[in-house]
Amino acid sequence: MNDEHKLKRASNYDVLFARIEPDLHYGEQVLWAGQPTAWRTLLPYSESLVGVASQLFMLVVILDVFDVIGFFPDFRLSPFSPFVLFIVGSLLISLAWLPLSEFVRSFGTIYAITTERAIISKPGFGGRALISFGAVDIDEITRRSGSAGRGDVLFYSENYTVNLRNRGVTPRERRLGFFGVTNARYVEELLIDTFKRQ
């Protein structure tokens, strides 16, 4: 990677650097800073969003079946009745809370690569939440990018379990990293040069 690329910065680099600087260690230098494209931060939660859509579809089917067979003869269900709105609202809040909160937080999220670590800094209640990934944390670095060069650079695997009714506890893996960054190829190369070629 040539010196011109190493000096390449995000257009609002000074603002991002000012937010990251208080969290830097002594002698640590920022090599790159950027922000995500908001909708791309929903990708790790795509399963949850599919769950929201399928639950809403099943609710509509069940309500239609109840209406057709006259399950509640004295109780007419309309799509905008308080009962239906309460059920739909509860489902949406419970299933979509985490993805939607991540989407809202993405507008204040900052990504950075320093001489020591990769950083994800997110706004939270009472301050910022900082997640650091050192060289030992960064596993396989993968890039997904489009024709305009914007894309995702993933470098950390988070393992979790899902309790499925028919299959019991099922292990899952979620890839984390920088979502929707400009010039994803440059960010990938910088991560490799900084943490994998030592």
N, C-alpha and C positions, 0 to 999 in steps of 0.2 A: 504494500500500500504506500503510495507516494506521499510526500509532505503536503501537497495541495489537498489531498483527501483528508489527511489527519487534521487539517485546520478547518475543514468544512463544518459549519455550525447550522443549527436550526435558525430560521428567520427571527424568532423571538428569543434567541439564546440568552441574552442578557437578563431577561425577565425570569426565565427558567433557572438560570444559574443562581440568581439572587435567592430563589426559593430553596435550592438544593444546598447552597454554600454552608448554612449553619450546621448541616449534618455531616459535613466532610471531616475526615480524620486529618491530623496534622500531616502536611506534605502530600495529601491525596489531591489529584488533579482531575478535573472533568474533561473527558475526551469527546463526549457527545451528549447532547440533551435534546429531548423531543417530547411530543405529546401524542396520545392515541387518536385515531378516528373513532368517535363515540360508538357507532353501531358495531364496529369490529370487536369491541370488548364483550359483546354478547355471545360470541362464538363458543367460549368454554361452557356456556350455560344453555346451549342449543337443546340438550335433552330436556331440561326443565321447561323451556318454551314450547317444545313439542308436547310435553305433558299438559301444559295449560290449554293448548288448542284441542287435544284429544278429550280432556275432561269437559270442556265447554260443549264439544260436539255430543258427547254422551249425555250430558245434562239436557240438551235440547231434544235428543231422541227420546229419553225417558219421559220428559214432560209431554211430548207429543203422544206417546203411547198411552200415558195416563189419561190424556184428554180424549183420545179416540175410544178407549174401552170404558170410559166413564168411571174410572177408579175413584174419583172424588166427584160424585154427581152434583153436589151442591156447591162445589168450589171450582170456579172457572179460573184457569191460569192464563194470564196474558203475558207476553214477553216483558212487559214493563210493570208487572205487579210487584209490590214491595217484597213478597216472598222470593220471587225469581231474581230480582235485583240483589237481594241479600245473599242468596246462594252463589250467584255469579260473582259478585264482589268478593265474597269470602274465598272462593277458589282462586280468583285472580291475585288477590293479595298474598295468599299462602304459597302459591306455586311460582309467582313471578316476582316476589319481593327481592330476592337476591340478585337476579339478572337486572331488574329495573334500578335497584340501588347502585349496582355496578355501572350501569349506563349513565346515571346522573353524576356519579363521582368521577367518571372519565373526563368530564370537562375541566376538572382541576387536577387530574392525574399527570404526573411528570415521570418520564423515563430518563435514565442517565446511565452512561458507561464511564467509569472512572478508572484510574490506574490500578485500583484494588478490587473493584466489585461492579456488578450491575445493580441498579437501584430502581425500584418502583415506589414512588411516593404518592400516596393517595390522601385526599382530604377526608377528615373524619370528625366526629363530635369532639370538640375540645382540642383540636390540633390536627397534625398530619400523621398518618401511619406510614412508616418507612419499612420496606422489605428489601433486605440486602441478599445478594447472591454472590458468594465468593467463588474462586476457581474450583473448589471442591464441590460446590452445589451445582455448577453448570455442567449438565450432561450433554447429550447430543443436541447440536444446534441445527435447527431446521428453519427454512424460509419458505413462506407462501407469498408470492407477489403477483400483481397484475401487470398489465402493459404499461401503466404510468409509473411503475417503480414503487408505488405504495403497497405495503403488505405487512405480514406478521413475521416476527423473528422469535421462535420459541426455543427455550433453552432449559426448562426445568419441568420435571414430571412430579405431579402431586397425586398420591394414591389415596383413595377413599373407598368406602363400601356403600352399597345400596341394598336395602332389605326388600327383596322382591317376594311377593306372596307365594308363588309357585316354586321358586328356585332358591329361596333362603337368602343368605347374605352373599352378595356378588361383589368381588373386587372390581374397581374401575380406576382408570387413570385419566387425569386432566393435564394437558400441556399448558404451561404458563410461559409468559415472556412479554415481549413488546408487541402490542396489537395495533395495526393500522398506522405504521410509521412511514414517513416519506423516505425514499431511497433505502428500502429494506435491504438491498444487496450490500450497500456500504455498511449498514449497521451489523449485518451478519459477518462481514469481513473484519470489522473492528473487534467484535466479540472473539472471533477465532484468533486474531493476532494478539489480543490482550490476554486471553485466558487459556488458549489451547496450544500455542506455540511458545511455551516458556521453557 
